[in-house]
Amino acid sequence: MAFDPNGSRMFNIQGLMEEMQTSREKVELLVSMPGCPEFYYPNQKRPVYPESEMLAFIKAKTTYKRSM
């Protein structure tokens, strides 16, 4: 597992699937959304996703219905 300089974990698609306990289709839908944070290491073809930025992104995109 890779870490960024701030100590946050960096995930690939498989890592996000395991942490979110969901299917690959749902993770790919999430990372294809506009504004999804991704990071490329030098000489790497596939992006990685910082845990802290993904959490903030998901929190900003999630809405809750109030139930009374």
C-alpha positions, 0 to 999 in steps of 0.5 A: 500500500502506498502513502502520500506525503501527508500520511494518507493511504493511496488506493487503486480501483481494487483497493477502493472496492475492498475498502468500500465493500462494493462492486467494481461497477460502482467504484468505476462509476464513482471515479468517472464522476467529474471532479474525482481526485486522482493522482499519477505517479511518474512512469505509472499508467493508472491513477491512484486515489488519495483516501482523504481527498476521496472521502471529502469528494464522497461527502460533498456528493452525498445527500441525505433525506431527512426523515421525521 
